[in-house]
Amino acid sequence: MKKSYVIGGLVIILALAMAMYSFKSTLTSYVTVSEAKASNRPVQVAGVVVTGTDRYDLKNNNLLFTLREDGGDEMKVEYDGPRPGNFDNVTKVVAIGKYQPEKQTFLASELLVKCPTKYEGRVKGE
Amino acid sequence: MNNLGELTIWLGLIAIGISSGCYWVLNSREDDTLAQNVARYSFTGFVALITLASIFLMLAILKHEFIYSYVANYSSRDLPLQYLISSFWAGQEGSFLFWVLMGAWLGIFLMHMAGEMEPQVMFIYNLNNLFLTILLIKQSPFKMLATTPADGQGLNMLLQDPWMVIHPPVVFLGYAAFTIPFAYAIAALWRREYDNWIRPTLPWTVFAFLSLGAGIIIGGFWSYKVLGWGGYWGWDPVENASLLPWLAGAALMHGMILQQSRRKLRKTNFILAAVSFLLIIYCTFLTRSGILADFSVHSFQDLGITGWLVFFMFGFLAITLWFFVTRVRDIPVADKGAAFSYFSREFGLMAAMIILCLSALLTGVGTSAPLITRLAEKASKVSTQFYVDTNLPLALLMVLLLSFVPLLAWGKNDFAKLSRKLIWALLGAVLSGTITLYHGYPGLVLLLLAIFAGAAVGVNLHLAITLIRKKFTMSAGAIAHLGVGLMFVGIIASSVYDRSEKVLLPQGQMEPALGYEMKFSGPKFIREPKGVRLDLPLDVKKGNTQFVAQPDIRSENRRDGQGMRFTRPHIRRGLVSDLYISPVDFQPGKEESRSVSRKQFELKKQQKIQFEDYEITFVGFDISGMMAKKEGQGVSVGADIVVSYKGEDPLTLKPVLTMGKEGNTSSRVKLPGPAEAYLSLTRIEASSGSIVLDYQGPASGQDQIVEKSPPAFIAEVSIKPGMTVLWLGTFLILFGGGIGVARRWPK
């Protein structure tokens, strides 16, 4: 019985260590546009879609738009996942990915559109 | 206008306060009939008042009384009845009221079923109701506006779906139900009776597991059907918020079964009952305090109810700890005499509980990442990969356990006796493994997951059939476990083997997509009360099957002037796989003819080109405009261009490109000569130091351009295998849970 506790404990510690590693490596921090341009780690940037800049590029199958953050800084964003169904009525998007200096574009691997259910968002608006 | 709704909630608060006080008295003076009567009547009064308040809110919504801010925010005149009803729980305040209402109604049953433990159980249960009622007063759905608007904001289109009518109530029923195991657990510690709380609590635990599970699954189903991103689970904080208590509750359910049959895990069950309840408050705090809405530094500032939520969370934690610490020496440990075997149902159940708890813990850590990282540095969130990384190995262990533990008896097991039954596990494993490999090697972990999930399906299917024949109500566990196995099969199939393609579908043209032939038969605009619905009918053909798919894009004009657009996918469900067609974009038809010829050239510095009658040389940049940068005007760069027309004297021109906030604008310069021809600077290639010039001049005969394109829409077409299996699996989990509740419900 005692030995089993040791083994079980070790397994759990190992699992937690692996989880810690995954936690650290998938962690993306919230940064500003200028910080994103300087960073070589995946980061996330929040902002609004500049009206009229979003278009769907059929040839490369990706969504392009310009993101503007609160301070007014802008950057181009390219996202090649499926266009979020509620993309057109978002008040805010969060792009997660890496900035490509050679293309001057932020390559987003994940795009969070702020869920338009008032359920969540309204608290802040009030 | 007097605010009756608010008044009834205040009266409800008084009633629940009196009831709690009387139960406190009853705790020390058990046969005080007066106190008991007052406690019960005032609780019933609380239930009546909360019900009344709910009726007021419902009537206000149905009668369009937009003087109430809540009614104006979440409903409108044009909503059909079912969505008017669902606006009751579409917002924070209303859903809190609904939560309290569910707590009140369940409390009536609890009060009559708790028996001897009633004073303590109801006291703790009432504390929670008291807490929710205080929150309800802080966030009243009966707040009034200064002036009555003519119409309300309406209900978000995405929520206008039958599944969204029932999703929130079911979740809140689950939230309310998880209070009951907690109330019993604390009451048991209070009374120092560490075993006999299990029997009355177990059906409630299964009920809570069932209702919260149903809520989660309906949410996933809605997400798949309405949102059009093709998935059903996104590891979103809001989704995780209901998953965490559910996982802890599943562990509790297994622990209670173990305690009931084997007198084990007494302490663990107290902890789990408390944890699953505290997780509900914690997750409510996470999702409603605005902390995760965006993790900016400001979110801690809104202390509307955040402070209360934190206060109550620590309050309940303190109560739990106090009772636990003062009783812990008293709680009997499991019988030492009985032989412990690793090959037993006990061990299997404990292992399953550890896995469920680890999954809840790790998912909880991920969901709380913005909170945790804020302490050290910048608030950060983990990507969904974290949840997959951590839960995948746990899922693997889970299905491995499911493939043999249900066959084990309590105590020592004989492997030889078991091996005959394991034939079903083997059969399922081989079948599932073969099918998986036939469709492509998915990687070792996923292959093993598929194999064990198949084994779990095989074993539990056989077990379920055997038990149903013997005695139907005994099959609850087997059916639920079969569901878990099927769910994992569905998850693997749909997330590993889905195929997806984006296609452009011009009207009237047959286009191939993933083995189907699709023809867009043209858009139909349908006027709706608040906007336009654009139907995009598609004739889909494959072999002999032929059908019309109807995805659509809806636009809504909101009063605040913002247009909203929603795309709705079309799903053709099949036993093996679903065909999922989601509109990405719609392009209206174009027809224009231009009698202008356009041409672009790229020029390096000092490069000279000959074009028609012109000789054009790019001399250099003029960056004086960059210095004169004014607020809001952007940066402008000019290019010095020397042009000579038919060998005449060269002329220096300076087209300018301005890069501003609203994008780039370029000025046009007229070229020398009689023709109406212009040059503009459209782009600067900073790296190569070259420029791109745009020439616009009169067309020379054949250059006349006629552009014509039919309306087209871009669709994301996917084939998602295993979805039906997945939904069947989730249904069976709930069905099994339902049988479990029925079987254990006190007669």
Interface residues (C-beta under 8 A of the other chain):
Chain A: M1 S4 G8 I12 A15 M18 A19 S22 F23 T26 L27 T28 S29 Y30 V31 P42 Q44 A46 T53 Y56 L58 N61 T66 G72 E74 P82 R83 P84 G85 N86 D88 N89 K92 V94 I96 E110 K114 C115 P116 T117 K118 Y119 E120 G121 R122 V123 K124
Chain B: N73 Y74 A90 G91 Q92 S95 N156 L158 L159 V226 L227 G228 W229 G230 D236 V238 T287 R288 S289 G290 A293 D294 F295 S296 S299 D302 G304 F340 Y342 I354 L358 L362 V365 G366 A369 T373 E377 K378 A379 S380 K381 V382 S383 T384 Q385 F386 D389 T390 P393 S500 K502 L504 Q562 G563 M564 R565 F566 T567 R568 P569 S582 V584 D585 K661 G663 I714 E716
